[in-house]
Amino acid sequence: MHSMVSSYMRQKLNSEQKGKPQSVKSLIKARLDENVFGLLERVAQVGERRDMSVYVVGGFVRDLLLNIPNQDIDVVAEGDGIPFAVHLAEEFGGAVKSHEKFGTSVVTLPDGCRIDVATARVEYYQHPGALPTVEKGSVTSDLFRRDFTINCMAVKLTGVDAFCLIDFFNAAADLKNREIHILHDLSFIDDPCRLFRAIRFEQRFGFKIGKQTESLMRAAIKKRAVDSLSGTRLFNEIKLLVKEKRPMHCIRRMRELDLLQFVSPEMLKDREEVETLERLGSVFSWASTITLPREPEIWRVYFLALFYFLEEDAFLKAADRLQLSARMKNSLERDRTTCRASLRRLQFQKEWEPKEVCRTFADLSIDAVIFLVALSSSSEIKRYANIYFTQYQGKSQPSLTGDDLVKMGMNPGPVFQSVFDALREARVMGRVKTREEEVALVEEQFLKP
Ligand code: ATP
């Protein structure tokens, strides 16, 4: 395994081996919530009883050293993690769900907290981009298979050296220097998800990607390593990036590293398109000052923004590449169409009547409203949105449905849109208040010869 380790790492490994085990018990006690500390102690007791070495690993340890709260407890058990997880669930009165093939389990505690349990393992990639094949190993090999030094520390929970930090790669120094380093030169080829994960941690913590790591990233991108990722994994990585606190920083970095080409070569090619996305931050702030029926889902807004500017053909190809669910694809398709129609209405019609305001906002999802505001250079859209959400919405929903109109003898077609426009407007203006009054309006305006 050491032959795979990069020269940077070899240097670090050597210096680490001279070090003494460092206890982080007082740090854990000082920084963690009492409940979390109690939980770790009980996990340790179960390990001791079963005579197993148990470790807490990964992001939890990283965030402990960074003093950032993290409730996601990832445990690695040397031996078989699955029976250990079953014992944990018995101890805590929780439920356990296991994945035999990967030797992993999730224990859900009665208070909803979860503990992920893995079996210490060595992983082999049968081909680049594939899911790993698993064999039993020790925590050392488990740590060597991880992505970045800062994510491959462990704290031992059992034995005489309980609560000692295991840090083979001197990640504590990388945390101090605010740097991200991979463990070996082929890391990004083995798993191109790490290209996106590097950006995630770089942007989340305001760290810098190490020089050698960044040049290996660029080389893997040039070799089109991302092409070997499944659509689902690629979608998931991008979704996680736009779910970060500063999604635009992550998007800018993906663009700068030319990672968006793997979704579509046309994605965010234009400076103007990027500028629209850059306006989203202030639109979210504005949206928090008005009463919306639900909070916008930030990652969905960014997804719409990424997909909006693509031509139909490129959009369909990109949706296929990411293996988007039919639901996600349809909702993007709908939002693209309604945003375009609303933008046209804004450009060609200066003053909107209530029915136009209603028609626009009744058809747009909340996420699309946010995007439309960023898209439109005029401030009018904000005014109309304010009017709609504070005065019209709720009041404007007709109680008649398409089925009702058919029962009244109408044939489905474009006329239905005109009927609903008229009903919404009449509701907003207070001209109709009941279902009976709606029926009367339809008969009067649309069914009378
Ligand atoms: P977050 O706070 O975003 O959850 P995390 O570090 O806990 O960050 P996870 O995606 O939950 O991230 O992964 C848990 C741990 O598993 C990581 O800390 C890392 O050690 C390891 N890991 C996850 N994905 C990979 C990967 N693609 N390659 C190697 N190791 C990985």
Residues whose N, C-alpha, C, O or C-beta is under 5 A from the ligand:
A	BS01	ATP	G58 G59 R145 R146 D147 N151 C152 D191 C193 R194
